[in-house]
């Protein structure tokens, strides 16, 4: 199968390599000449208007999705992977006059290819079951569970997932600010809390920095903007965003002073978690 990928950033690179490893011929396109040179070096040919594509993936930043779709070659199956507000895929489908599918990505920047090869779930936003199942067949070798939903549901899942992860990071960053004022080690507190099965380990032991990368800060702003467009003020999401900015200022203070305020000396002690045996 000949497949096209427009956008050769983190998502596009992982998508292209994944599909190649699944045995398909992959062509790519990117407006950035440097990225295209990297793609050629890695063995990917460029999308040719004369060569029919069976599936086309759109992996560009949200603000460029419409332009990418309008300049894209024809394909019987066009899939948006960019994170967009709910309703975007269906709106663009009506605007363009042909169906679009939405396939959210859950890739971490540092391990994007590994994540692409090992998905926990393949969530496909599709206008009808037939198109969704056709796309699902493409990823069948990954042996991951597949769920078909309307595109707007898949779009909301992606925004909600990243908002949740951002919330966890901001939560633990605030716990660190409190611990710093009392001389406690927030990373030990987090590690111990995460032993409770109700508590996620995400951010519990690794915090102290703003949520970064190319997704979380952008997506939390997108979630806030989407809610506000519906006439709702998302106070919790706003606080999550504000905490991200606040922890950045805290890091600057630590850097300038050379220490955390009111913190105990000695760094992070080694923490060993083991069951306590009862004396006989």
C-alpha positions, -999 to 999 in steps of 0.1 A, spaced: 0 0 0 12 35 -9 7 59 20 13 96 23 23 116 54 21 154 54 41 170 82 74 154 92 76 166 128 74 143 159 40 128 149 47 126 112 81 110 117 68 83 140 38 77 118 59 73 86 84 49 103 56 29 118 38 24 85 71 15 68 78 -11 94 43 -25 88 54 -31 52 40 -1 33 55 23 9 55 58 26 58 92 9 62 124 29 58 161 25 68 190 47 71 227 39 104 228 59 133 220 36 155 208 65 129 183 75 125 171 40 162 166 37 161 145 69 132 124 54 151 117 22 182 108 43 160 83 62 148 68 29 114 84 24 104 96 -10 84 128 -15 47 128 -23 41 130 -60 8 143 -73 9 118 -101 13 88 -77 -21 77 -62 -21 74 -24 -44 49 -8 -42 66 26 -31 101 36 -22 112 71 -22 149 81 4 155 109 9 192 109 3 218 137 -33 226 143 -32 260 128 -20 245 95 -45 217 91 -69 235 68 -41 246 45 -26 211 44 -59 195 35 -66 220 7 -31 214 -8 -32 177 -3 -34 152 -31 -65 131 -35 -68 100 -15 -98 77 -7 -89 78 30 -76 110 46 -68 109 83 -62 139 105 -36 132 133 -32 168 144 -47 178 178 -78 199 170 -109 211 189 -139 189 189 -160 193 157 -130 204 136 -127 172 115 -165 170 108 -165 208 99 -136 204 75 -151 173 60 -183 193 51 -161 222 39 -140 200 16 -169 178 4 -154 145 13 -151 124 45 -122 127 69 -112 105 98 -94 115 130 -67 93 146 -55 109 178 -18 103 188 -6 97 223 31 99 216 58 112 240 84 133 222 113 114 235 99 79 228 75 86 199 84 56 177 83 32 206 49 46 216 36 43 180 47 7 178 31 -1 212 -2 16 215 -25 8 244 -55 16 223 -62 26 187 -90 52 188 -105 60 154 -129 89 149 -148 80 117 -180 91 100 -191 55 94 -181 20 105 -169 9 71 -143 36 68 -132 31 104 -127 -6 100 -107 0 68 -83 22 87 -82 -2 116 -70 -30 92 -39 -9 86 -29 -12 122 -40 -48 128 -4 -61 131 0 -40 162 -26 -63 179 -40 -34 199 -77 -30 208 -96 -7 184 -125 15 192 -145 34 166 -163 66 177 -175 98 160 -146 122 151 -157 148 177 -155 122 205 -120 112 195 -110 149 193 -124 155 228 -106 124 242 -73 137 229 -77 171 245 -90 156 277 -61 131 280 -35 158 277 -54 181 301 -55 153 326 -17 147 323 -10 184 325 -32 186 357 -12 158 373 21 176 366 7 209 380 -7 191 410 27 177 420 44 209 412 22 227 437 28 199 463 66 206 458 61 243 465 43 234 497 70 209 507 98 233 500 83 257 526 83 229 552 117 212 545 100 181 531 110 161 500 81 162 476 95 134 455 94 110 484 59 122 493 48 115 457 65 82 455 48 70 487 14 83 476 17 65 443 19 32 462 -18 36 467 -34 19 436 -59 49 434 -30 73 427 -14 76 393 24 75 393 25 101 365 43 131 378 44 118 414 82 111 414 92 132 384 81 168 389 95 202 397 95 215 361 68 231 340 49 208 316 69 212 284 73 195 250 52 203 220 19 191 233 8 197 268 11 236 271 -5 240 236 -33 215 243 -42 230 277 -46 264 260 -67 247 232 -89 230 258 -94 264 276 -102 281 243 -126 254 233 -145 257 266 -146 295 265 -160 293 229 -189 274 244 -195 301 270 -179 282 299 -150 294 320 -128 264 329 -115 274 362 -96 242 370 -79 241 336 -70 278 340 -54 270 374 -34 242 358 -21 266 332 -13 292 358 6 267 380 27 258 350 38 295 348 43 297 385 66 267 388 88 282 360 92 313 383 101 291 412 128 273 392 143 307 382 144 316 419 161 283 428 186 288 400 194 323 411 197 315 448 214 281 444 190 263 467 153 258 474 138 280 501 135 263 534 145 229 520 164 204 540 200 197 530 214 165 517 194 160 485 170 131 479 177 102 502 174 67 487 139 54 492 133 17 495 98 3 496 94 -31 510 68 -49 531 73 -49 568 75 -84 582 58 -91 616 80 -104 644 70 -139 655 
